[in-house]
Amino acid sequence: MSTTFTQPLIRSFMTGCMVVAAIALAGCEKKAPPASPPPAVTVAKPLVQEVRNYELFDGNVAALLSVNLEARVPGYLDKIEFKDGTYVKKDQLLFVIEQDQYLQQVNLTQAIYNEAKIEIARQKSLLKDNATSQASVDKATSSFLQAEANLKLAKINYGYTEVRAPFDGLMGRHLIDVGNYLGSSPSGVKLATIQKINPIYVYFSINERDLLKFQKQYVNSETRKKQDSKVPVRVALQDEKGFPHAGMLDFSANLLSTDTGSLQLRAELPNDNYQLLPGLYAKVKIEYGDARQGILIPTSSLQTDQQGFYVYVVDADKKVNRHNVSTGQKFANLTEITQGLKETDLVIVNGFINVRSGQVVNPTTTNIDPLPKN
């Protein structure tokens, strides 16, 4: 075989082998996956706001005054002059018991009184002329005094036929219908109940541990000195946000209950719109100690492990850092941080579940809403 013929053949063979090898190598190489983007998180600076320590208690609303309206004289119920469940004014007429017999008794005793008055004057005049005896004067005087007393009693009984409101208040329903006979009873016949609910009371109890803590922090505080020893309270009903009703503590029992180990307290509050009604459940908030600037973060951003509470903070390089923190009082959905955070730290408030310390993240900044004033 000639050399001229074989050399091109060899070169073609070698070139084919190289192409095949290159294709094989290319098939063996795998493309590297694209790098995942940094996880998205939401960050916020802590809220700095004036706060005070407080305690919450379960309470019940009660009327300032509650009176059973009763019939004090027998007779048929003649009129009802109010609508059930309405507000009435002091001295407003509510019930009328038949008056005829009592009015006639007043007229009768008035006539006897007038006659006795004339007779005593006549006897005294006769005594001056020695035309009668002292015994006759004394008898006339006694008759006059009896007539006077009977007239007063008749007028009192006549007055009892009208039942009036003893104060401004909220009426309950009437318990006796018109036409019913109201018999005599030493305790009276109950007609309805009226309650004074402006101002109004809220009763609650404090246990021994909280009482001692409150006394220690409140008694020597600057706030107490400014309030002339009056303890302010805030009250909220079940469906209310914040504590919109303000009042003052006006009573505390003089001993702790041996059964419950607690002390009963009472707050008095204005109730101009009659929103607070007797029997309602109420949340009671008492603040104590002096006001301070608190560093607050959402309670949901707090995490915990064996080392205690911690949060994730994003630095200037967008890296996540763990900050161990100490917590204080809770305020609504926020918790006070007493140690471990600065006002300028960017705390992860959303998305922290998928991050770890040292990881780079993609932060979006938000603001923490301030606490309501009440």
GUTIKE-73239 format. One line per 5 residues: number of its first residue (from 1); for each residue x, y, z of C-alpha. Coordinates in Angstrom, 1 decimal, m for minus. Example, Ala and Ser with C-alpha at 12.3 -4.5 7.8 and 13.67 -1.06 7.14 Angstrom:
BEGIN
1) 12.3 m4.5 7.8 | 13.7 m1.1 7.1
This chain:
BEGIN
1) 0.0 0.0 0.0 | 1.4 3.3 m0.9 | 2.2 6.0 1.6 | 0.4 8.6 m0.4 | m2.9 6.7 m0.1
6) m2.7 5.8 3.7 | m1.8 9.2 5.2 | m5.1 11.0 4.3 | m7.0 8.0 5.6 | m5.2 8.1 8.9
11) m5.8 11.8 9.3 | m9.6 11.4 8.6 | m9.8 8.6 11.1 | m8.1 10.6 13.8 | m10.3 13.6 13.2
16) m13.4 11.5 13.5 | m12.2 10.0 16.8 | m11.6 13.5 18.2 | m15.1 14.6 17.2 | m16.6 11.6 18.9
21) m14.6 12.1 22.0 | m15.6 15.7 22.2 | m19.2 14.8 21.9 | m18.9 12.2 24.6 | m17.2 14.6 27.0
26) m19.8 17.2 26.4 | m22.6 14.7 27.1 | m21.0 13.7 30.4 | m20.8 17.3 31.7 | m24.0 18.4 33.7
31) m25.1 22.0 33.7 | m24.9 23.7 37.2 | m28.4 24.8 38.6 | m28.9 28.5 38.8 | m28.3 30.0 42.3
36) m31.6 30.5 44.3 | m32.5 34.1 45.2 | m32.2 35.3 48.8 | m35.4 34.6 50.7 | m37.8 37.6 51.1
41) m38.5 38.9 54.6 | m40.3 41.8 56.1 | m38.3 43.9 58.6 | m39.2 46.8 60.9 | m37.6 49.0 63.5
46) m38.9 48.5 67.1 | m41.7 50.8 68.1 | m40.6 53.3 70.8 | m43.6 54.5 72.8 | m44.4 55.6 76.3
51) m45.7 52.7 78.4 | m46.5 51.8 82.0 | m46.8 48.5 83.8 | m50.4 47.2 84.2 | m52.5 44.3 85.5
56) m55.7 43.0 84.0 | m58.7 41.7 86.0 | m62.1 40.2 85.4 | m64.9 42.3 86.7 | m68.7 42.8 86.7
61) m70.7 45.9 86.2 | m73.1 46.9 89.0 | m75.6 49.7 89.6 | m74.6 52.6 91.8 | m78.0 52.3 93.5
66) m80.7 49.6 93.2 | m84.1 50.1 94.8 | m87.2 47.9 95.0 | m90.3 50.1 94.5 | m93.0 48.9 96.8
71) m96.7 49.7 97.6 | m96.9 50.9 101.2 | m100.7 51.0 101.4 | m103.3 48.5 100.3 | m105.6 49.1 97.4
76) m106.1 48.4 93.7 | m103.4 49.4 91.3 | m104.9 52.2 89.3 | m102.2 53.5 86.9 | m98.7 52.7 85.6
81) m97.1 55.9 84.3 | m93.9 54.6 82.7 | m92.8 52.2 80.0 | m90.8 49.2 81.0 | m87.0 49.6 80.6
86) m87.1 53.4 80.2 | m85.0 56.1 81.9 | m86.9 58.2 84.4 | m86.2 61.4 86.4 | m86.2 61.9 90.1
91) m89.7 62.4 91.5 | m91.3 61.2 88.3 | m94.7 59.6 88.9 | m94.5 55.8 88.2 | m97.5 54.1 89.9
96) m100.9 55.3 91.3 | m102.9 53.2 93.8 | m106.6 54.0 94.0 | m106.9 57.3 95.9 | m110.6 57.8 96.7
101) m110.6 56.2 100.2 | m107.4 57.9 101.2 | m108.5 61.3 100.0 | m111.8 60.9 101.9 | m109.7 60.0 105.0
106) m107.8 63.2 104.6 | m111.0 65.2 104.3 | m112.5 63.5 107.4 | m109.4 64.0 109.6 | m109.1 67.6 108.3
111) m112.7 68.3 109.5 | m112.0 66.8 112.9 | m108.8 68.8 113.1 | m110.6 72.0 112.3 | m113.2 71.3 114.9
116) m110.6 70.5 117.5 | m108.7 73.6 116.7 | m111.8 75.8 117.2 | m112.6 74.0 120.5 | m109.2 74.5 122.0
121) m109.3 78.1 121.2 | m112.8 78.4 122.8 | m111.8 76.6 125.9 | m108.7 78.8 126.4 | m110.8 81.9 125.9
126) m113.3 80.7 128.5 | m110.5 79.9 130.9 | m109.5 83.5 130.9 | m113.0 84.5 132.1 | m113.0 81.6 134.6
131) m115.9 80.1 132.6 | m114.4 76.7 132.2 | m112.0 74.5 134.1 | m108.4 73.6 133.4 | m109.4 70.0 132.9
136) m111.7 71.0 130.0 | m108.8 72.9 128.4 | m106.5 69.9 128.8 | m109.1 67.6 127.3 | m109.6 70.0 124.3
141) m105.8 70.2 123.9 | m105.5 66.4 123.9 | m108.3 66.1 121.3 | m106.6 68.7 119.1 | m103.2 66.9 119.2
146) m104.9 63.6 118.3 | m106.7 65.3 115.4 | m103.5 66.8 114.2 | m101.7 63.5 114.3 | m104.5 61.7 112.5
151) m104.5 64.3 109.8 | m100.8 64.0 109.3 | m101.1 60.2 109.1 | m104.0 60.4 106.6 | m101.9 62.8 104.4
156) m98.9 60.4 104.6 | m101.1 57.4 103.5 | m102.6 59.5 100.7 | m99.0 60.3 99.6 | m98.2 56.6 99.5
161) m100.8 56.1 96.8 | m98.3 57.7 94.4 | m95.1 55.9 93.9 | m92.4 58.2 92.5 | m88.8 57.7 91.3
166) m86.3 58.2 94.2 | m83.6 59.3 91.7 | m82.7 59.4 88.0 | m82.5 55.8 86.9 | m83.3 52.9 84.6
171) m86.6 51.2 85.3 | m87.1 47.5 85.1 | m90.4 45.9 84.0 | m93.5 46.4 86.1 | m94.3 43.3 88.2
176) m98.0 44.0 89.0 | m100.6 44.9 86.3 | m103.3 47.5 86.6 | m106.4 46.2 88.3 | m104.6 43.9 90.8
181) m105.3 44.4 94.5 | m102.2 45.2 96.5 | m102.6 43.7 99.9 | m101.0 45.0 103.1 | m97.6 43.5 103.9
186) m95.0 44.5 106.5 | m92.3 44.5 103.8 | m94.5 46.1 101.1 | m95.6 44.7 97.8 | m92.9 44.9 95.1
191) m94.0 46.8 92.0 | m90.7 47.2 90.1 | m87.0 47.9 90.4 | m85.1 51.1 89.6 | m81.3 51.3 89.2
196) m79.1 54.3 89.1 | m76.4 53.6 86.5 | m74.7 57.0 86.0 | m72.2 56.9 87.5 | m71.8 53.1 87.7
201) m69.7 50.6 89.6 | m67.4 47.8 88.4 | m66.4 45.2 91.0 | m63.3 43.0 90.7 | m60.8 41.2 92.9
206) m57.0 41.2 93.1 | m55.0 38.3 94.5 | m52.4 38.7 97.2 | m49.4 38.4 94.9 | m50.6 41.1 92.6
211) m51.7 43.3 95.5 | m48.2 43.3 97.1 | m46.6 44.0 93.7 | m49.0 46.8 93.1 | m48.4 48.4 96.5
216) m44.7 48.2 96.1 | m44.5 49.8 92.7 | m47.4 52.2 93.0 | m47.1 53.7 96.4 | m43.7 55.4 95.8
221) m44.3 56.3 92.2 | m44.4 59.9 90.9 | m47.7 59.2 89.3 | m49.4 58.5 92.6 | m48.1 61.8 94.1
226) m49.7 63.7 91.2 | m53.1 61.9 91.5 | m53.7 62.7 95.2 | m53.8 58.9 96.1 | m56.6 58.2 93.6
231) m56.0 55.1 91.5 | m57.1 55.4 87.9 | m58.6 52.4 86.2 | m59.6 51.6 82.6 | m62.5 49.4 81.6
236) m63.6 47.6 78.5 | m66.5 45.4 77.6 | m66.0 42.1 75.8 | m66.4 43.5 72.2 | m64.4 46.7 72.7
241) m60.8 47.4 71.6 | m58.6 49.1 74.0 | m60.0 50.4 77.3 | m62.3 53.3 76.4 | m64.0 53.8 79.8
246) m62.0 55.7 82.4 | m62.7 55.8 86.2 | m61.2 55.8 89.6 | m60.9 53.2 92.3 | m63.2 54.2 95.1
251) m63.4 51.2 97.4 | m61.4 48.3 98.7 | m62.5 45.7 101.2 | m60.8 45.9 104.6 | m59.6 42.3 104.5
256) m58.7 39.5 102.1 | m61.1 36.6 101.6 | m59.8 33.5 103.3 | m61.6 31.4 100.8 | m60.1 33.0 97.6
261) m57.1 34.8 99.0 | m58.2 37.9 97.1 | m59.3 41.4 98.0 | m62.5 42.9 96.5 | m62.1 46.3 94.8
266) m64.6 48.7 93.2 | m64.2 51.3 90.5 | m66.6 54.1 89.8 | m67.0 55.3 86.2 | m69.2 57.9 84.4
271) m71.8 56.3 82.2 | m73.4 59.2 80.3 | m74.4 57.1 77.3 | m75.7 54.2 79.5 | m73.4 51.8 77.6
276) m72.4 50.0 80.8 | m75.3 48.0 82.2 | m75.5 46.0 85.4 | m74.4 42.4 85.1 | m72.1 42.9 82.1
281) m68.7 41.3 82.2 | m65.9 43.9 82.1 | m62.1 43.8 81.7 | m60.4 46.0 84.2 | m56.9 47.5 83.6
286) m54.9 49.2 86.4 | m51.6 50.9 85.5 | m48.9 51.3 88.1 | m45.4 52.6 88.4 | m44.0 55.5 86.4
291) m44.2 55.9 82.6 | m41.1 55.0 80.5 | m40.1 54.8 76.9 | m40.5 51.1 75.9 | m39.0 49.3 73.0
296) m41.8 47.2 71.5 | m41.9 44.5 68.7 | m44.7 42.2 67.5 | m45.1 39.3 69.9 | m45.3 37.0 66.8
301) m41.7 37.9 65.8 | m40.4 36.4 69.1 | m38.9 32.9 69.0 | m37.7 30.7 71.8 | m35.4 27.8 72.4
306) m33.4 26.4 75.3 | m31.4 29.6 75.5 | m34.5 31.7 75.8 | m36.2 34.3 73.7 | m34.5 35.6 70.5
311) m35.2 37.5 67.3 | m33.6 37.7 63.9 | m32.1 41.1 62.9 | m30.9 42.1 59.4 | m27.7 44.1 59.3
316) m26.4 46.6 56.7 | m25.1 43.7 54.5 | m28.6 42.1 54.5 | m27.3 39.2 56.6 | m29.4 37.6 59.3
321) m28.1 37.8 62.9 | m29.6 36.2 66.0 | m30.2 38.5 69.0 | m31.0 37.0 72.3 | m33.5 39.3 74.1
326) m35.2 39.8 77.5 | m38.9 40.5 77.5 | m41.1 42.7 79.7 | m44.8 43.5 79.7 | m47.1 42.7 76.8
331) m49.2 45.4 75.3 | m51.9 44.2 73.0 | m50.1 42.3 70.1 | m46.7 43.8 71.1 | m44.1 42.8 73.7
336) m41.6 45.1 75.4 | m37.9 44.2 74.9 | m35.9 45.2 78.0 | m32.5 43.9 76.7 | m31.0 42.8 73.4
341) m32.3 45.3 70.9 | m31.6 48.9 69.9 | m34.1 51.3 68.4 | m32.3 51.2 65.1 | m32.3 47.4 64.7
346) m34.2 45.9 61.8 | m36.2 43.0 63.2 | m37.6 40.3 60.9 | m41.3 40.5 61.6 | m42.4 38.2 58.7
351) m40.7 35.4 56.9 | m38.2 34.4 59.6 | m39.3 30.8 59.6 | m37.2 30.1 56.4 | m34.0 31.9 57.4
356) m31.0 31.1 59.5 | m28.3 33.2 61.1 | m25.7 34.3 58.7 | m27.9 34.0 55.6 | m28.4 36.8 53.1
361) m32.0 37.9 52.7 | m34.0 40.3 50.6 | m35.7 42.6 53.1 | m38.8 44.8 52.7 | m39.3 47.5 55.4
366) m42.5 48.1 57.2 | m43.6 50.1 60.2 | m45.1 48.9 63.5 | m48.4 50.5 64.3 | m48.4 52.5 67.6
371) m50.4 51.3 70.5 | m53.8 53.0 71.1 | m53.7 55.7 73.8 | m56.3 53.8 76.0
